[in-house]
Amino acid sequence: MFYTLCSGLLRVMGWKFEGQLDTTQPCVMIVGPHTSNWDFVIGILARSALNTKIHFLGKHQLFIAPWGWLFRAMGGSPVDRRKHNNLVDAAAQLFQQNQNYKLALAPEGTRSQVNRWKSGFYHIAVKSEVNIVPVGLDFGRKTIVLALPMAPTGNIEIDINQLMDFYRTIKGCHPKAIPIYLLRSTPERN
């Protein structure tokens, strides 16, 4: 019933899907561009309309009373961005525990303009040996674009630049420039 309700709400709001999600395969889904609180609303409706369990990580403040139970029930897990923790290993363990685990992340990590993406999603996919599925929330066309899965090659610079090429075709709710990916000498922990 919730599937039908969310599908209907998306249709009434004028949104449609482009592409397919292989619901039988685990993956790291990167959703962007992240420019508005509406991204979360459309993302949750889309996730439910796809009729598959997709987990997400969110800032820890979302998971306190009175609404914390709701975000957990929707598949969320809190992340305290003030602490340096081994999120990559923890996420990889979730993939090991569930053969069909799907994790959705916003590589920008914020709605504000950024100079580079957080690379944790990439390291999670490599360590978990799963594909990355780019998902674009195109507010210009009111389309949720499910791109073809990409198997990470281990060459982060080439892979992320390829992903950014996809996101340059997607118009966010409040358009902003897609960052030019600049490699740091050491992998970023997030």
C-alpha positions as CSV (number, residue, x, y, z in Angstrom):
1,M,0.0,0.0,0.0
2,F,2.8,2.4,0.9
3,Y,4.4,1.6,-2.6
4,T,1.1,2.6,-4.3
5,L,0.8,5.8,-2.2
6,C,4.4,7.0,-2.9
7,S,4.1,6.1,-6.6
8,G,0.8,8.1,-6.8
9,L,2.3,11.1,-5.0
10,L,5.3,11.2,-7.4
11,R,2.9,11.1,-10.4
12,V,0.6,13.8,-8.9
13,M,3.8,16.0,-8.3
14,G,4.7,15.4,-12.0
15,W,7.7,13.2,-11.4
16,K,8.7,10.1,-13.4
17,F,11.5,7.6,-13.5
18,E,14.1,7.1,-16.3
19,G,16.1,3.9,-16.2
20,Q,15.8,0.8,-14.1
21,L,17.2,-0.4,-10.8
22,D,18.3,-4.0,-10.5
23,T,16.6,-4.8,-7.2
24,T,18.4,-8.1,-6.9
25,Q,21.9,-6.7,-6.7
26,P,23.6,-4.9,-3.8
27,C,25.0,-1.4,-4.6
28,V,26.0,2.0,-3.4
29,M,23.6,4.5,-4.9
30,I,24.9,8.1,-5.1
31,V,22.1,10.6,-5.3
32,G,22.6,14.2,-6.5
33,P,22.9,16.9,-6.9
34,H,22.1,17.7,-3.3
35,T,20.8,21.3,-3.3
36,S,17.6,21.3,-1.3
37,N,15.6,19.7,1.5
38,W,13.2,18.6,-1.2
39,D,15.9,16.1,-2.4
40,F,15.2,14.0,0.7
41,V,11.5,14.1,0.2
42,I,11.7,13.1,-3.5
43,G,14.4,10.5,-2.6
44,I,12.2,8.8,0.1
45,L,9.2,8.8,-2.2
46,A,11.3,7.4,-5.1
47,R,12.8,4.7,-2.8
48,S,9.3,3.6,-1.7
49,A,8.0,3.8,-5.3
50,L,10.8,1.4,-6.4
51,N,9.4,-1.0,-3.8
52,T,12.8,-2.0,-2.5
53,K,14.7,-1.5,0.8
54,I,17.3,1.2,0.3
55,H,19.2,2.4,3.4
56,F,20.7,5.9,3.9
57,L,23.1,7.7,6.3
58,G,22.1,11.0,7.8
59,K,23.5,13.6,10.1
60,H,23.1,12.4,13.7
61,Q,20.9,15.4,14.6
62,L,18.1,13.9,12.5
63,F,18.0,10.8,14.7
64,I,17.2,12.4,18.1
65,A,13.7,12.8,19.6
66,P,11.1,13.4,18.6
67,W,11.7,12.3,15.0
68,G,14.7,9.9,15.3
69,W,12.5,6.8,15.3
70,L,10.9,7.8,12.0
71,F,14.3,8.2,10.2
72,R,15.4,4.8,11.6
73,A,12.2,3.2,10.4
74,M,12.8,4.6,6.9
75,G,16.1,2.8,6.8
76,G,18.4,5.5,8.1
77,S,21.5,5.3,10.2
78,P,23.0,8.3,12.1
79,V,26.5,9.6,11.3
80,D,28.2,12.0,13.6
81,R,30.3,14.1,11.3
82,R,32.2,15.7,14.2
83,K,33.9,12.4,14.9
84,H,36.4,10.5,12.8
85,N,35.2,7.0,12.7
86,N,35.7,4.1,10.3
87,L,32.5,4.5,8.3
88,V,33.9,2.6,5.3
89,D,34.6,-0.5,7.3
90,A,31.2,-0.3,9.1
91,A,29.3,0.1,5.8
92,A,31.3,-2.8,4.2
93,Q,30.2,-5.0,7.1
94,L,26.6,-4.1,6.4
95,F,27.1,-5.4,2.9
96,Q,28.6,-8.6,4.2
97,Q,25.6,-9.2,6.5
98,N,23.0,-8.6,3.8
99,Q,23.5,-10.0,0.3
100,N,21.1,-7.5,-1.2
101,Y,22.0,-4.4,0.8
102,K,21.6,-1.1,-0.9
103,L,23.0,2.1,0.5
104,A,22.1,5.6,-0.8
105,L,24.5,8.5,-0.2
106,A,24.9,12.1,-1.3
107,P,28.5,12.4,-2.3
108,E,28.4,16.2,-1.7
109,G,27.6,15.6,1.9
110,T,25.8,19.0,2.1
111,R,23.4,21.2,0.2
112,S,26.0,24.0,0.0
113,Q,28.4,24.5,-2.8
114,V,31.5,22.2,-2.5
115,N,34.8,22.1,-4.2
116,R,35.0,18.3,-4.1
117,W,32.9,15.3,-3.3
118,K,33.4,13.2,-0.2
119,S,34.9,10.0,-1.4
120,G,33.6,7.6,1.2
121,F,30.9,6.2,-1.1
122,Y,33.7,5.1,-3.5
123,H,35.8,3.5,-0.8
124,I,32.7,1.7,0.5
125,A,31.9,0.3,-3.0
126,V,35.5,-0.8,-3.6
127,K,35.8,-2.5,-0.2
128,S,32.3,-4.1,-0.5
129,E,33.0,-5.1,-4.1
130,V,29.6,-3.7,-5.3
131,N,28.6,-1.4,-8.1
132,I,27.9,2.3,-7.9
133,V,24.5,3.4,-9.2
134,P,24.3,7.1,-10.0
135,V,20.8,8.5,-9.3
136,G,20.0,12.0,-10.5
137,L,17.2,14.1,-9.1
138,D,16.5,16.2,-12.2
139,F,14.2,19.0,-11.0
140,G,14.3,20.6,-14.5
141,R,12.6,17.6,-16.1
142,K,11.0,16.3,-12.8
143,T,12.8,13.0,-13.5
144,I,14.5,10.5,-11.2
145,V,17.3,9.3,-13.5
146,L,18.6,5.8,-12.6
147,A,21.9,5.5,-14.6
148,L,23.6,2.2,-15.4
149,P,25.6,0.6,-12.6
150,M,29.4,1.4,-12.7
151,A,31.9,-1.2,-11.3
152,P,34.6,0.8,-9.6
153,T,38.0,0.2,-11.3
154,G,40.1,1.2,-8.3
155,N,41.2,4.3,-10.2
156,I,39.3,6.9,-8.2
157,E,40.2,9.9,-10.4
158,I,38.9,8.3,-13.6
159,D,35.8,6.8,-12.0
160,I,34.7,10.0,-10.2
161,N,35.3,12.2,-13.2
162,Q,33.0,9.8,-15.2
163,L,30.4,10.0,-12.5
164,M,30.6,13.8,-12.5
165,D,30.0,13.8,-16.3
166,F,26.6,12.2,-15.6
167,Y,25.7,14.8,-12.9
168,R,26.6,17.7,-15.1
169,T,23.5,16.7,-17.1
170,I,21.2,16.8,-14.1
171,K,19.6,20.1,-12.8
172,G,19.1,20.3,-9.1
173,C,16.3,22.1,-7.3
174,H,18.7,25.0,-6.7
175,P,21.3,24.6,-9.5
176,K,25.0,24.8,-8.5
177,A,28.2,24.0,-10.2
178,I,29.4,20.4,-10.1
179,P,32.8,20.4,-8.4
180,I,35.9,19.6,-10.4
181,Y,37.3,16.6,-8.6
182,L,40.8,17.2,-7.3
183,L,42.6,14.2,-5.8
184,R,44.2,14.6,-2.4
185,S,47.3,12.7,-1.6
186,T,45.5,10.5,1.0
187,P,42.0,9.1,0.9
188,E,39.4,11.1,2.7
189,R,37.8,9.3,5.6
190,N,34.1,9.9,5.9
